[in-house]
């Protein structure tokens, strides 16, 4: 469902040229949840944005559902892959109600029937009709992130790109959001690609995990191998040591 071949992203020019991502290739099967883990600045969020088409100068090949994605993507291709951002408050317009936030993509993509689609999207993420006309400041952090997920799902995408979707939430709310994503993946047949610096969060949702550092994909492993410490790259071993006590079950069902 997702193919990334030899992706590179550079910023600046000449002696000030910086490689944010260098020659990264990965594949994610349909229905799979794949995670990218690494410290801040490792390039994992840049990879996500390149796949989403938010970095037009990215080099390499991006293929979604067998279709090559160019710098300018048609509307149908943009609907296929939707993104959920890290900050559930910053990603929602503070002066727009939940109804306006969810109605906008419906209007942009000319889907129609907003009065049916908006309540259905809210119900899908566990929110009621009473949340429809509230503003972001009237919602909790977890409720705001549920709205952000509903906004991504309202276009009925096949791929969900998740940029640290729980890092701004406390641990109990993290569990709720991760369990919600697990259920949505199962019920909707979604393919997910999530980035995080938290091994427990990644292992809760993802079967396969790529480890990034310095803009490079160093190793691809599994959640079970990470939990068992069965990894080969020295950086991955150091990452595990820095997460001493890491246990995928540390984030439990809410």
Secondary structure, DSSP 8 states (H G I E B T S, - for coil): -EEEEEEEEEES-GGG-EEEEEEEEEEE-TT-EEEEE--TTSSHHHHHHHHHT--TT-EEEEEETTEE--SS--HHHHHHEEEE-S-TTTTS-TTSBHHHHHHHHHHHTT---HHHHHHHHHHHTT--GGGTT-BGGGS-HHHHHHHHHHHHHTT--SEEEEESTTTTS-HHHHHHHHHHHHHHHHHHT-EEEEEES-HHHHHHH-SEEEEEETTEEEEEEEHHHHHHT---SHHHHHHHHHTTT--GGGS---
